[in-house]
Amino acid sequence: MYERAGHPENTTPKPSGSGLSLESRRSFLGVLLGLGSFFVGALLAVPLIRFALFPLLRRTTELKNSPVGALSEFSSLTEPMMRIIQIEQVDGWRKAVSEKAVYVTKGSQGQLRVLTSICPHLGCTVPWSKEKSQFVCPCHSATFAADGTRVSGPSLRGMDTLETSVQDGQLLVRFQ
């Protein structure tokens, strides 16, 4: 039990009564620590992965159709008629209602079309000019015909046509 100079006794522990050596206990604890670290790392990675993939998995709120008016109001339409519609968007628990101006006009074959009042060039609100019988953009003097086609100006295309439907005699529009 005593050390002699230059000859230490065998210091490796002898197996205890459980039958497990110290090396097997250490390897078991190493494996247990490795598994615990893996699971903690996986739990911490889940929010990071969700954050990175959120734009791909996110569903936008579906826009509802907004009523424009009864079909009978537009039967004798000779020039574009401006209407204000309410757009309701629900994002989680927040509900936002906004108002947008649209123009109801007749197409070349007499079907009703709804045009947005936003200029496709820079986003200015385009009013109908009765004197000129055209839509005239106040920002850069772009002009559009009564059916929304481009006549002149810096805009490269005509006014946008919105998706419409008819339900129970009401003209509905989906503003996007």
CNS distance restraints for C-alpha pairs under 8 A (distance, minus, plus):
assign (resid   1 and name CA) (resid   9 and name CA) 7.20 0.50 0.50
assign (resid   2 and name CA) (resid   9 and name CA) 7.54 0.50 0.50
assign (resid   3 and name CA) (resid   7 and name CA) 6.49 0.50 0.50
assign (resid   3 and name CA) (resid   8 and name CA) 5.07 0.50 0.50
assign (resid   3 and name CA) (resid   9 and name CA) 6.07 0.50 0.50
assign (resid   4 and name CA) (resid   8 and name CA) 6.24 0.50 0.50
assign (resid  13 and name CA) (resid  22 and name CA) 7.70 0.50 0.50
assign (resid  14 and name CA) (resid  21 and name CA) 7.69 0.50 0.50
assign (resid  15 and name CA) (resid  19 and name CA) 6.07 0.50 0.50
assign (resid  15 and name CA) (resid  20 and name CA) 6.45 0.50 0.50
assign (resid  15 and name CA) (resid  21 and name CA) 5.41 0.50 0.50
assign (resid  15 and name CA) (resid  22 and name CA) 7.75 0.50 0.50
assign (resid  16 and name CA) (resid  20 and name CA) 7.04 0.50 0.50
assign (resid  16 and name CA) (resid  21 and name CA) 7.45 0.50 0.50
assign (resid  20 and name CA) (resid  24 and name CA) 6.42 0.50 0.50
assign (resid  20 and name CA) (resid  25 and name CA) 6.83 0.50 0.50
assign (resid  21 and name CA) (resid  25 and name CA) 6.49 0.50 0.50
assign (resid  22 and name CA) (resid  26 and name CA) 6.22 0.50 0.50
assign (resid  23 and name CA) (resid  27 and name CA) 6.26 0.50 0.50
assign (resid  24 and name CA) (resid  28 and name CA) 6.12 0.50 0.50
assign (resid  25 and name CA) (resid  29 and name CA) 6.21 0.50 0.50
assign (resid  26 and name CA) (resid  30 and name CA) 6.07 0.50 0.50
assign (resid  27 and name CA) (resid  31 and name CA) 6.15 0.50 0.50
assign (resid  28 and name CA) (resid  32 and name CA) 6.13 0.50 0.50
assign (resid  29 and name CA) (resid  33 and name CA) 5.96 0.50 0.50
assign (resid  30 and name CA) (resid  34 and name CA) 6.06 0.50 0.50
assign (resid  31 and name CA) (resid  35 and name CA) 6.16 0.50 0.50
assign (resid  32 and name CA) (resid  36 and name CA) 6.13 0.50 0.50
assign (resid  33 and name CA) (resid  37 and name CA) 6.08 0.50 0.50
assign (resid  34 and name CA) (resid  38 and name CA) 6.16 0.50 0.50
assign (resid  35 and name CA) (resid  39 and name CA) 6.29 0.50 0.50
assign (resid  36 and name CA) (resid  40 and name CA) 6.18 0.50 0.50
assign (resid  37 and name CA) (resid  41 and name CA) 5.99 0.50 0.50
assign (resid  38 and name CA) (resid  42 and name CA) 6.10 0.50 0.50
assign (resid  39 and name CA) (resid  43 and name CA) 6.14 0.50 0.50
assign (resid  40 and name CA) (resid  44 and name CA) 6.23 0.50 0.50
assign (resid  41 and name CA) (resid  45 and name CA) 6.06 0.50 0.50
assign (resid  42 and name CA) (resid  46 and name CA) 6.41 0.50 0.50
assign (resid  43 and name CA) (resid  47 and name CA) 7.88 0.50 0.50
assign (resid  44 and name CA) (resid  48 and name CA) 7.30 0.50 0.50
assign (resid  45 and name CA) (resid  49 and name CA) 6.10 0.50 0.50
assign (resid  46 and name CA) (resid  50 and name CA) 6.15 0.50 0.50
assign (resid  47 and name CA) (resid  51 and name CA) 6.04 0.50 0.50
assign (resid  48 and name CA) (resid  52 and name CA) 6.22 0.50 0.50
assign (resid  49 and name CA) (resid  53 and name CA) 6.13 0.50 0.50
assign (resid  50 and name CA) (resid  54 and name CA) 5.70 0.50 0.50
assign (resid  53 and name CA) (resid  57 and name CA) 6.30 0.50 0.50
assign (resid  54 and name CA) (resid  58 and name CA) 5.61 0.50 0.50
assign (resid  61 and name CA) (resid  89 and name CA) 6.74 0.50 0.50
assign (resid  61 and name CA) (resid  90 and name CA) 6.37 0.50 0.50
assign (resid  61 and name CA) (resid  91 and name CA) 6.43 0.50 0.50
assign (resid  62 and name CA) (resid  89 and name CA) 7.72 0.50 0.50
assign (resid  63 and name CA) (resid  87 and name CA) 7.78 0.50 0.50
assign (resid  63 and name CA) (resid  88 and name CA) 7.21 0.50 0.50
assign (resid  63 and name CA) (resid  89 and name CA) 6.44 0.50 0.50
assign (resid  63 and name CA) (resid 174 and name CA) 6.86 0.50 0.50
assign (resid  63 and name CA) (resid 175 and name CA) 7.55 0.50 0.50
assign (resid  63 and name CA) (resid 176 and name CA) 7.81 0.50 0.50
assign (resid  64 and name CA) (resid  87 and name CA) 7.54 0.50 0.50
assign (resid  64 and name CA) (resid  88 and name CA) 7.02 0.50 0.50
assign (resid  64 and name CA) (resid  89 and name CA) 7.93 0.50 0.50
assign (resid  64 and name CA) (resid 174 and name CA) 6.52 0.50 0.50
assign (resid  65 and name CA) (resid 172 and name CA) 5.66 0.50 0.50
assign (resid  65 and name CA) (resid 173 and name CA) 5.23 0.50 0.50
assign (resid  65 and name CA) (resid 174 and name CA) 4.68 0.50 0.50
assign (resid  65 and name CA) (resid 175 and name CA) 7.53 0.50 0.50
assign (resid  66 and name CA) (resid  85 and name CA) 6.40 0.50 0.50
assign (resid  66 and name CA) (resid  86 and name CA) 6.42 0.50 0.50
assign (resid  66 and name CA) (resid  87 and name CA) 6.37 0.50 0.50
assign (resid  66 and name CA) (resid 172 and name CA) 5.36 0.50 0.50
assign (resid  66 and name CA) (resid 173 and name CA) 5.29 0.50 0.50
assign (resid  66 and name CA) (resid 174 and name CA) 6.25 0.50 0.50
assign (resid  66 and name CA) (resid 175 and name CA) 7.69 0.50 0.50
assign (resid  67 and name CA) (resid  85 and name CA) 6.89 0.50 0.50
assign (resid  67 and name CA) (resid 170 and name CA) 6.69 0.50 0.50
assign (resid  67 and name CA) (resid 171 and name CA) 6.00 0.50 0.50
assign (resid  67 and name CA) (resid 172 and name CA) 4.46 0.50 0.50
assign (resid  67 and name CA) (resid 173 and name CA) 6.43 0.50 0.50
assign (resid  68 and name CA) (resid  83 and name CA) 6.72 0.50 0.50
assign (resid  68 and name CA) (resid  84 and name CA) 7.64 0.50 0.50
assign (resid  68 and name CA) (resid  85 and name CA) 6.25 0.50 0.50
assign (resid  68 and name CA) (resid 170 and name CA) 7.28 0.50 0.50
assign (resid  68 and name CA) (resid 171 and name CA) 5.52 0.50 0.50
assign (resid  68 and name CA) (resid 172 and name CA) 5.64 0.50 0.50
assign (resid  68 and name CA) (resid 173 and name CA) 6.77 0.50 0.50
assign (resid  69 and name CA) (resid  73 and name CA) 6.92 0.50 0.50
assign (resid  69 and name CA) (resid 170 and name CA) 5.65 0.50 0.50
assign (resid  69 and name CA) (resid 171 and name CA) 5.59 0.50 0.50
assign (resid  69 and name CA) (resid 172 and name CA) 7.60 0.50 0.50
assign (resid  70 and name CA) (resid  74 and name CA) 7.45 0.50 0.50
assign (resid  70 and name CA) (resid 169 and name CA) 5.83 0.50 0.50
assign (resid  70 and name CA) (resid 170 and name CA) 4.39 0.50 0.50
assign (resid  70 and name CA) (resid 171 and name CA) 5.95 0.50 0.50
assign (resid  71 and name CA) (resid  75 and name CA) 6.66 0.50 0.50
assign (resid  71 and name CA) (resid 169 and name CA) 5.79 0.50 0.50
assign (resid  71 and name CA) (resid 170 and name CA) 5.71 0.50 0.50
assign (resid  71 and name CA) (resid 171 and name CA) 5.97 0.50 0.50
assign (resid  72 and name CA) (resid 169 and name CA) 7.99 0.50 0.50
assign (resid  74 and name CA) (resid 104 and name CA) 7.89 0.50 0.50
assign (resid  77 and name CA) (resid  81 and name CA) 7.72 0.50 0.50
assign (resid  77 and name CA) (resid 105 and name CA) 7.10 0.50 0.50
assign (resid  77 and name CA) (resid 106 and name CA) 7.22 0.50 0.50
assign (resid  78 and name CA) (resid 105 and name CA) 7.93 0.50 0.50
assign (resid  78 and name CA) (resid 106 and name CA) 7.90 0.50 0.50
assign (resid  79 and name CA) (resid 105 and name CA) 6.50 0.50 0.50
assign (resid  79 and name CA) (resid 146 and name CA) 6.84 0.50 0.50
assign (resid  80 and name CA) (resid 103 and name CA) 5.77 0.50 0.50
assign (resid  80 and name CA) (resid 104 and name CA) 5.45 0.50 0.50
assign (resid  80 and name CA) (resid 105 and name CA) 4.56 0.50 0.50
assign (resid  80 and name CA) (resid 106 and name CA) 7.68 0.50 0.50
assign (resid  80 and name CA) (resid 128 and name CA) 7.35 0.50 0.50
assign (resid  80 and name CA) (resid 146 and name CA) 6.40 0.50 0.50
assign (resid  81 and name CA) (resid 103 and name CA) 5.28 0.50 0.50
assign (resid  81 and name CA) (resid 104 and name CA) 5.17 0.50 0.50
assign (resid  81 and name CA) (resid 105 and name CA) 6.59 0.50 0.50
assign (resid  82 and name CA) (resid 101 and name CA) 6.62 0.50 0.50
assign (resid  82 and name CA) (resid 102 and name CA) 5.67 0.50 0.50
assign (resid  82 and name CA) (resid 103 and name CA) 4.40 0.50 0.50
assign (resid  82 and name CA) (resid 104 and name CA) 6.43 0.50 0.50
assign (resid  83 and name CA) (resid 101 and name CA) 5.71 0.50 0.50
assign (resid  83 and name CA) (resid 102 and name CA) 5.39 0.50 0.50
assign (resid  83 and name CA) (resid 103 and name CA) 6.07 0.50 0.50
assign (resid  83 and name CA) (resid 104 and name CA) 7.40 0.50 0.50
assign (resid  84 and name CA) (resid  99 and name CA) 6.35 0.50 0.50
assign (resid  84 and name CA) (resid 100 and name CA) 5.57 0.50 0.50
assign (resid  84 and name CA) (resid 101 and name CA) 4.51 0.50 0.50
assign (resid  84 and name CA) (resid 102 and name CA) 6.27 0.50 0.50
assign (resid  85 and name CA) (resid  99 and name CA) 5.57 0.50 0.50
assign (resid  85 and name CA) (resid 100 and name CA) 5.50 0.50 0.50
assign (resid  85 and name CA) (resid 101 and name CA) 6.37 0.50 0.50
assign (resid  85 and name CA) (resid 102 and name CA) 7.27 0.50 0.50
assign (resid  86 and name CA) (resid  97 and name CA) 6.46 0.50 0.50
assign (resid  86 and name CA) (resid  98 and name CA) 5.64 0.50 0.50
assign (resid  86 and name CA) (resid  99 and name CA) 4.55 0.50 0.50
assign (resid  86 and name CA) (resid 100 and name CA) 6.54 0.50 0.50
assign (resid  87 and name CA) (resid  97 and name CA) 5.51 0.50 0.50
assign (resid  87 and name CA) (resid  98 and name CA) 5.25 0.50 0.50
assign (resid  87 and name CA) (resid  99 and name CA) 6.11 0.50 0.50
assign (resid  87 and name CA) (resid 100 and name CA) 7.43 0.50 0.50
assign (resid  87 and name CA) (resid 175 and name CA) 7.37 0.50 0.50
assign (resid  88 and name CA) (resid  95 and name CA) 7.08 0.50 0.50
assign (resid  88 and name CA) (resid  96 and name CA) 5.81 0.50 0.50
assign (resid  88 and name CA) (resid  97 and name CA) 4.53 0.50 0.50
assign (resid  88 and name CA) (resid  98 and name CA) 6.66 0.50 0.50
assign (resid  89 and name CA) (resid  95 and name CA) 5.84 0.50 0.50
assign (resid  89 and name CA) (resid  96 and name CA) 5.25 0.50 0.50
assign (resid  89 and name CA) (resid  97 and name CA) 6.41 0.50 0.50
assign (resid  90 and name CA) (resid  94 and name CA) 5.76 0.50 0.50
assign (resid  90 and name CA) (resid  95 and name CA) 4.45 0.50 0.50
assign (resid  90 and name CA) (resid  96 and name CA) 6.31 0.50 0.50
assign (resid  91 and name CA) (resid  95 and name CA) 6.37 0.50 0.50
assign (resid 101 and name CA) (resid 116 and name CA) 6.94 0.50 0.50
assign (resid 101 and name CA) (resid 117 and name CA) 5.89 0.50 0.50
assign (resid 102 and name CA) (resid 114 and name CA) 6.57 0.50 0.50
assign (resid 102 and name CA) (resid 115 and name CA) 5.69 0.50 0.50
assign (resid 102 and name CA) (resid 116 and name CA) 4.78 0.50 0.50
assign (resid 102 and name CA) (resid 117 and name CA) 5.32 0.50 0.50
assign (resid 103 and name CA) (resid 114 and name CA) 5.55 0.50 0.50
assign (resid 103 and name CA) (resid 115 and name CA) 5.08 0.50 0.50
assign (resid 103 and name CA) (resid 116 and name CA) 6.40 0.50 0.50
assign (resid 103 and name CA) (resid 117 and name CA) 6.67 0.50 0.50
assign (resid 104 and name CA) (resid 112 and name CA) 6.84 0.50 0.50
assign (resid 104 and name CA) (resid 113 and name CA) 5.80 0.50 0.50
assign (resid 104 and name CA) (resid 114 and name CA) 4.54 0.50 0.50
assign (resid 104 and name CA) (resid 115 and name CA) 6.40 0.50 0.50
assign (resid 105 and name CA) (resid 112 and name CA) 5.83 0.50 0.50
assign (resid 105 and name CA) (resid 113 and name CA) 5.30 0.50 0.50
assign (resid 105 and name CA) (resid 114 and name CA) 6.24 0.50 0.50
assign (resid 105 and name CA) (resid 115 and name CA) 7.57 0.50 0.50
assign (resid 105 and name CA) (resid 146 and name CA) 7.15 0.50 0.50
assign (resid 105 and name CA) (resid 147 and name CA) 6.44 0.50 0.50
assign (resid 106 and name CA) (resid 110 and name CA) 5.25 0.50 0.50
assign (resid 106 and name CA) (resid 111 and name CA) 5.42 0.50 0.50
assign (resid 106 and name CA) (resid 112 and name CA) 4.58 0.50 0.50
assign (resid 106 and name CA) (resid 113 and name CA) 5.64 0.50 0.50
assign (resid 106 and name CA) (resid 147 and name CA) 6.83 0.50 0.50
assign (resid 107 and name CA) (resid 111 and name CA) 5.30 0.50 0.50
assign (resid 107 and name CA) (resid 112 and name CA) 6.15 0.50 0.50
assign (resid 107 and name CA) (resid 113 and name CA) 6.15 0.50 0.50
assign (resid 107 and name CA) (resid 147 and name CA) 6.00 0.50 0.50
assign (resid 108 and name CA) (resid 147 and name CA) 7.79 0.50 0.50
assign (resid 113 and name CA) (resid 147 and name CA) 7.96 0.50 0.50
assign (resid 113 and name CA) (resid 161 and name CA) 6.85 0.50 0.50
assign (resid 113 and name CA) (resid 162 and name CA) 7.55 0.50 0.50
assign (resid 113 and name CA) (resid 164 and name CA) 7.50 0.50 0.50
assign (resid 114 and name CA) (resid 161 and name CA) 5.81 0.50 0.50
assign (resid 114 and name CA) (resid 162 and name CA) 5.58 0.50 0.50
assign (resid 114 and name CA) (resid 163 and name CA) 7.62 0.50 0.50
assign (resid 114 and name CA) (resid 164 and name CA) 7.13 0.50 0.50
assign (resid 114 and name CA) (resid 173 and name CA) 7.44 0.50 0.50
assign (resid 115 and name CA) (resid 148 and name CA) 6.94 0.50 0.50
assign (resid 115 and name CA) (resid 159 and name CA) 6.57 0.50 0.50
assign (resid 115 and name CA) (resid 160 and name CA) 5.76 0.50 0.50
assign (resid 115 and name CA) (resid 161 and name CA) 4.59 0.50 0.50
assign (resid 115 and name CA) (resid 162 and name CA) 5.85 0.50 0.50
assign (resid 116 and name CA) (resid 159 and name CA) 6.75 0.50 0.50
assign (resid 116 and name CA) (resid 160 and name CA) 5.77 0.50 0.50
assign (resid 116 and name CA) (resid 161 and name CA) 6.44 0.50 0.50
assign (resid 116 and name CA) (resid 162 and name CA) 6.73 0.50 0.50
assign (resid 117 and name CA) (resid 125 and name CA) 5.49 0.50 0.50
assign (resid 117 and name CA) (resid 126 and name CA) 5.27 0.50 0.50
assign (resid 117 and name CA) (resid 127 and name CA) 7.07 0.50 0.50
assign (resid 117 and name CA) (resid 159 and name CA) 7.61 0.50 0.50
assign (resid 118 and name CA) (resid 123 and name CA) 5.21 0.50 0.50
assign (resid 118 and name CA) (resid 124 and name CA) 5.62 0.50 0.50
assign (resid 118 and name CA) (resid 125 and name CA) 4.80 0.50 0.50
assign (resid 118 and name CA) (resid 126 and name CA) 5.90 0.50 0.50
assign (resid 118 and name CA) (resid 159 and name CA) 7.32 0.50 0.50
assign (resid 118 and name CA) (resid 160 and name CA) 7.96 0.50 0.50
assign (resid 119 and name CA) (resid 123 and name CA) 4.77 0.50 0.50
assign (resid 119 and name CA) (resid 124 and name CA) 5.27 0.50 0.50
assign (resid 119 and name CA) (resid 125 and name CA) 6.12 0.50 0.50
assign (resid 119 and name CA) (resid 126 and name CA) 5.92 0.50 0.50
assign (resid 119 and name CA) (resid 137 and name CA) 6.81 0.50 0.50
assign (resid 119 and name CA) (resid 155 and name CA) 7.84 0.50 0.50
assign (resid 119 and name CA) (resid 159 and name CA) 6.41 0.50 0.50
assign (resid 120 and name CA) (resid 155 and name CA) 6.40 0.50 0.50
assign (resid 120 and name CA) (resid 156 and name CA) 7.92 0.50 0.50
assign (resid 120 and name CA) (resid 157 and name CA) 6.97 0.50 0.50
assign (resid 120 and name CA) (resid 158 and name CA) 7.13 0.50 0.50
assign (resid 120 and name CA) (resid 159 and name CA) 6.16 0.50 0.50
assign (resid 120 and name CA) (resid 160 and name CA) 7.35 0.50 0.50
assign (resid 121 and name CA) (resid 154 and name CA) 6.88 0.50 0.50
assign (resid 121 and name CA) (resid 155 and name CA) 4.70 0.50 0.50
assign (resid 121 and name CA) (resid 156 and name CA) 7.17 0.50 0.50
assign (resid 124 and name CA) (resid 137 and name CA) 6.96 0.50 0.50
assign (resid 124 and name CA) (resid 138 and name CA) 7.43 0.50 0.50
assign (resid 124 and name CA) (resid 139 and name CA) 6.54 0.50 0.50
assign (resid 125 and name CA) (resid 137 and name CA) 7.00 0.50 0.50
assign (resid 125 and name CA) (resid 138 and name CA) 7.80 0.50 0.50
assign (resid 126 and name CA) (resid 135 and name CA) 6.25 0.50 0.50
assign (resid 126 and name CA) (resid 136 and name CA) 5.98 0.50 0.50
assign (resid 126 and name CA) (resid 137 and name CA) 4.73 0.50 0.50
assign (resid 126 and name CA) (resid 138 and name CA) 6.85 0.50 0.50
assign (resid 127 and name CA) (resid 135 and name CA) 5.73 0.50 0.50
assign (resid 127 and name CA) (resid 136 and name CA) 6.20 0.50 0.50
assign (resid 127 and name CA) (resid 137 and name CA) 6.87 0.50 0.50
assign (resid 128 and name CA) (resid 133 and name CA) 7.34 0.50 0.50
assign (resid 128 and name CA) (resid 134 and name CA) 6.02 0.50 0.50
assign (resid 128 and name CA) (resid 135 and name CA) 4.44 0.50 0.50
assign (resid 128 and name CA) (resid 136 and name CA) 6.57 0.50 0.50
assign (resid 129 and name CA) (resid 133 and name CA) 5.63 0.50 0.50
assign (resid 129 and name CA) (resid 134 and name CA) 5.52 0.50 0.50
assign (resid 129 and name CA) (resid 135 and name CA) 5.76 0.50 0.50
assign (resid 129 and name CA) (resid 136 and name CA) 6.56 0.50 0.50
assign (resid 130 and name CA) (resid 134 and name CA) 7.06 0.50 0.50
assign (resid 133 and name CA) (resid 145 and name CA) 7.55 0.50 0.50
assign (resid 133 and name CA) (resid 146 and name CA) 7.04 0.50 0.50
assign (resid 134 and name CA) (resid 143 and name CA) 6.42 0.50 0.50
assign (resid 134 and name CA) (resid 144 and name CA) 5.67 0.50 0.50
assign (resid 134 and name CA) (resid 145 and name CA) 5.07 0.50 0.50
assign (resid 134 and name CA) (resid 146 and name CA) 5.76 0.50 0.50
assign (resid 135 and name CA) (resid 143 and name CA) 5.52 0.50 0.50
assign (resid 135 and name CA) (resid 144 and name CA) 4.92 0.50 0.50
assign (resid 135 and name CA) (resid 145 and name CA) 6.33 0.50 0.50
assign (resid 135 and name CA) (resid 146 and name CA) 6.88 0.50 0.50
assign (resid 135 and name CA) (resid 148 and name CA) 7.75 0.50 0.50
assign (resid 136 and name CA) (resid 141 and name CA) 5.94 0.50 0.50
assign (resid 136 and name CA) (resid 142 and name CA) 5.84 0.50 0.50
assign (resid 136 and name CA) (resid 143 and name CA) 4.62 0.50 0.50
assign (resid 136 and name CA) (resid 144 and name CA) 6.58 0.50 0.50
assign (resid 137 and name CA) (resid 141 and name CA) 4.94 0.50 0.50
assign (resid 137 and name CA) (resid 142 and name CA) 5.13 0.50 0.50
assign (resid 137 and name CA) (resid 143 and name CA) 6.33 0.50 0.50
assign (resid 138 and name CA) (resid 142 and name CA) 7.84 0.50 0.50
assign (resid 140 and name CA) (resid 153 and name CA) 7.13 0.50 0.50
assign (resid 140 and name CA) (resid 154 and name CA) 7.09 0.50 0.50
assign (resid 141 and name CA) (resid 153 and name CA) 6.14 0.50 0.50
assign (resid 142 and name CA) (resid 150 and name CA) 7.95 0.50 0.50
assign (resid 142 and name CA) (resid 151 and name CA) 7.65 0.50 0.50
assign (resid 142 and name CA) (resid 152 and name CA) 5.63 0.50 0.50
assign (resid 142 and name CA) (resid 153 and name CA) 3.93 0.50 0.50
assign (resid 142 and name CA) (resid 154 and name CA) 6.07 0.50 0.50
assign (resid 142 and name CA) (resid 155 and name CA) 6.33 0.50 0.50
assign (resid 143 and name CA) (resid 150 and name CA) 6.40 0.50 0.50
assign (resid 143 and name CA) (resid 151 and name CA) 5.39 0.50 0.50
assign (resid 143 and name CA) (resid 152 and name CA) 5.27 0.50 0.50
assign (resid 143 and name CA) (resid 153 and name CA) 6.20 0.50 0.50
assign (resid 144 and name CA) (resid 148 and name CA) 5.40 0.50 0.50
assign (resid 144 and name CA) (resid 149 and name CA) 5.40 0.50 0.50
assign (resid 144 and name CA) (resid 150 and name CA) 4.55 0.50 0.50
assign (resid 144 and name CA) (resid 151 and name CA) 5.00 0.50 0.50
assign (resid 144 and name CA) (resid 152 and name CA) 7.09 0.50 0.50
assign (resid 144 and name CA) (resid 158 and name CA) 6.72 0.50 0.50
assign (resid 144 and name CA) (resid 159 and name CA) 7.36 0.50 0.50
assign (resid 145 and name CA) (resid 149 and name CA) 5.35 0.50 0.50
assign (resid 145 and name CA) (resid 150 and name CA) 6.45 0.50 0.50
assign (resid 145 and name CA) (resid 151 and name CA) 6.23 0.50 0.50
assign (resid 148 and name CA) (resid 158 and name CA) 5.52 0.50 0.50
assign (resid 148 and name CA) (resid 159 and name CA) 4.87 0.50 0.50
assign (resid 148 and name CA) (resid 160 and name CA) 7.36 0.50 0.50
assign (resid 148 and name CA) (resid 161 and name CA) 7.88 0.50 0.50
assign (resid 149 and name CA) (resid 157 and name CA) 7.29 0.50 0.50
assign (resid 149 and name CA) (resid 158 and name CA) 4.32 0.50 0.50
assign (resid 149 and name CA) (resid 159 and name CA) 6.35 0.50 0.50
assign (resid 150 and name CA) (resid 155 and name CA) 7.42 0.50 0.50
assign (resid 150 and name CA) (resid 156 and name CA) 7.62 0.50 0.50
assign (resid 150 and name CA) (resid 157 and name CA) 5.81 0.50 0.50
assign (resid 150 and name CA) (resid 158 and name CA) 4.34 0.50 0.50
assign (resid 150 and name CA) (resid 159 and name CA) 7.25 0.50 0.50
assign (resid 162 and name CA) (resid 173 and name CA) 6.59 0.50 0.50
assign (resid 162 and name CA) (resid 174 and name CA) 6.43 0.50 0.50
assign (resid 162 and name CA) (resid 175 and name CA) 6.32 0.50 0.50
assign (resid 162 and name CA) (resid 176 and name CA) 7.56 0.50 0.50
assign (resid 163 and name CA) (resid 173 and name CA) 5.78 0.50 0.50
assign (resid 163 and name CA) (resid 174 and name CA) 5.51 0.50 0.50
assign (resid 163 and name CA) (resid 175 and name CA) 7.47 0.50 0.50
assign (resid 164 and name CA) (resid 171 and name CA) 7.01 0.50 0.50
assign (resid 164 and name CA) (resid 172 and name CA) 5.56 0.50 0.50
assign (resid 164 and name CA) (resid 173 and name CA) 4.43 0.50 0.50
assign (resid 164 and name CA) (resid 174 and name CA) 6.42 0.50 0.50
assign (resid 165 and name CA) (resid 171 and name CA) 6.07 0.50 0.50
assign (resid 165 and name CA) (resid 172 and name CA) 5.19 0.50 0.50
assign (resid 165 and name CA) (resid 173 and name CA) 6.44 0.50 0.50
assign (resid 166 and name CA) (resid 170 and name CA) 5.54 0.50 0.50
assign (resid 166 and name CA) (resid 171 and name CA) 4.78 0.50 0.50
assign (resid 166 and name CA) (resid 172 and name CA) 5.84 0.50 0.50
assign (resid 167 and name CA) (resid 171 and name CA) 6.74 0.50 0.50
assign (resid 167 and name CA) (resid 172 and name CA) 7.19 0.50 0.50
